[in-house]
Amino acid sequence: MQQYRARYKIPHLQQYSIVGVILFFSYIENIKPHDMAINFKLIQYHQKIIKDYGAALAGSPKGVIARKMSTLHDSKDAIVMAYEIYVSNMKNHLSDDDIIGLKTAFLAINQFVPDDMADILNSVHTNKATASEGHTQLYNAFQKVAYLNPGPELELFNSYLT
């Protein structure tokens, strides 16, 4: 809310609560205050899912190529849905740097795989010479999906901006 106060230079709103600011903007835009409050809570909820996802990304050990799905607080589907709702609703309020950061993190979603598969992939990544042929094929397929072909995820993220 402070960014709205600063952006629209409405100093007299600084003394009011968030509810007061929501009521003010809902009055301006002829939106029912109840609906706007629900939308605000929904965006906050999805923002938390995205922040938890970012924490899982940041908490991954250095040098791993595959990340353990058990480190995610929410399912991958829930994270994708959170991105869709958050970015679609907030796109006009996000800076270019915010969008780049969100997009970069979103493109890493396929790096999260079941824990046992992550162990195998990371083992192959650190020592390809001792990996079995099957594990090497799995590693190569994973790299194509998670790293070498971001097209589908990139198109999906960009669709949230339109």
N, C-alpha and C positions, 0 to 999 in steps of 0.2 A: 504494500500500500504506500510505503514511503516513496517509492519510485513514481507513483502516480501523483503524489503531492508535489514532489519536486519537478516532475515533467510539466505539469499543468500550472505550476507556480500558484498554488492555492494555500498561502500560509495560514489562513484562518482554519483550515482543516486539520492542522497539526495538533490542535488541542482536542480533537474528537477521537473517539475510539474507531476501531476498524469497522464496527457495525455502522457507525455514523457515516463513514466514508462510503461504505457499500450502499447505504440508503441514498446518499447524495448522487452517486454515479448512476444508480438504478433509476432515480427520478429523472435525471438528464436523458437517459437513453430509453425511457418508457418501458423499462423491464420491471417485472414484479420483483420486489425485494426478496421474497422467499425464493424465487427461481434463481436469482443471482447468487444468493448465499449458498444454495445447493451446488451450483456450478463452481463456485469458489472452493468449496469443500472437496468436490470431485477432483479439481485440478490439484489441490494440495495433496490429496491421497495419491494420485498418480505421480506427482513430483517426488513423493517419498519412495515409491517403488523404484523410480529412476535413480534416486540418490543411493538407495540400498544396492542397486545393480552397480553403480559407479564404485561403491566401497568394495564390492566383490572383485571388480576389475583391478582396483588399486591394491587389494590385498593378496593378489596372486604372487607366488614366488617368482623371482627373477629367473629368466632362462627357460621358462616353460612355454611350450607351443600350444598345449591344450590345457584348458582350465577345468577344474572339477565342478560339476553341476551342483554338488552338495553345498558349495560355498554361496550359491544364490539363495536369497531370502524368498524369492517368488519364482514361479515357473517361467520358462522362456516365453511362453504364450502370454502370460500376464505382463511381462516386461514389454513385449512388442505392443500389446494393447495400451499400456501406460504411455509409451512413446506416442502412439497415434493420438490419443486423447489430449495429452499434454501439448505436444507440438502443434496440433491442429488448432487448439484453443489459444495458445500463447504466441503463435508465430509473429504476430504484429508487435509483440512486446519484447521479443528476444533480439539481442544484438547479433551481428554476424559472427562474432567470436563464440557466443552462446550456441548458435546453430552448428558451427563447425565442431565444437566440443561434443554436443549431443550426437551429431552424425558420426563422429569418430568412435565414440563409445558404442553406438548402436551397431556399427559394422563389426564389432567384436562378439556379437551375440552367438555366432556359430562356433566360437572357440570354446564354448562351454559344452562339455560332453559328459556322459556318465563317468563316474570316478574311475572304474576299472579300465575303461577305454582311455581316459586321460593318462593313467599310469603307463599303459602300453605305448601310447603316442609319444609321451615325453621320454620314455626309455629309448625308443627308436631315434628320436631327435638327438639325444646325447651320444648315442653309439650305434650308428647305422650298420657298421661292419658286423655286429653280432646279432642283428635282428633277423628273424625268420622272413621268408618270402611273403607270407601272409600278412605279417605285421608291417612290412615295408609297403605292401599294396594298400593296407588300411591307412598308413601314414600319408601316402601320396594322395589318396582319395580325400582325406581330411584336409590336407593343404589346399587342394583345389576348391573345396567348399568354404573353408574358413579364411583363407588368405588370398588365393589367386583369382577368385571370381566374386568380387563384392557386388556385382551388377544387380542381382535381385534385391538385396537388402538396400542398396543405394537407391534404386527405383522406388522401393517401398517407402523409405524415409522421405525422399523428395515428394512423393504423393501427399505426405502430410503437410507439406508447405504450400500446396496449391488449393 
